[in-house]
Amino acid sequence: MITVDAAPFPYAFPPDRVALIVIDMQRDFVEPGGFGETLGNDVARLQAILPGVAGLLKVFRDNGWPVIHTREGHRPDLSDCPPAKRLRGEPTLRIGDAGPMGRVLIHGEPGHGIVEECAPVDGEHVIDKPGKGAFYATELGDILARHGITHLVFAGVTTEVCVQTTMREANDRGFENLLIEDATESYFAEFKAAAMAMIRAQGAIVGWTAPLANLQAAVT
Ligand code: C5J
């Protein structure tokens, strides 16, 4: 077992049963001109974690541990996008509308792609998910079962939406979850802090959190 100094108490994982899940590091959320910005958000907050996510990817790649990337998005005909998701609120652009990076959150459009700094390499899985949670309507559970994974390390955006939703789904399926604090971010500082507190509360009710440096120290 490898033990990481984490909160609310140390996180131990078997190195042959751990995988990294990088949630939705897509241009539409992270880059200026994408969906996130059109919703009125400051994407600079998300760009600040790019070195953290890249450093975390390096740890997993150097050790030969599985890496899974997710992308939130929909089919061009929007048949997998519930109207409740598309029509809610008053955004300047809705899912499927044409924007500066192509149609918003549509498979294959430039904005749907993963930012260069976190781009998948050969052998890594890329999961396309229509929802916030990465287990819903995807092959993620089957992939993890095939690899014999019991422990999941999480990164990506946004902390309180797709990251936390996927961690909760994973928790209910029996996985032991660690969120890397400087490899996840929200458009709202207070929501990130609250999500991390909720994850760690009541004796790691959803999982653990730790800075990247603590994981790096544990594996060297
Ligand atoms: C959102 C996500 N925030 N990846 N998606 O709509 O968290």
Residues whose N, C-alpha, C, O or C-beta is under 5 A from the ligand:
A	BS01	C5J	D24 E72 V157 T158 V161 C162
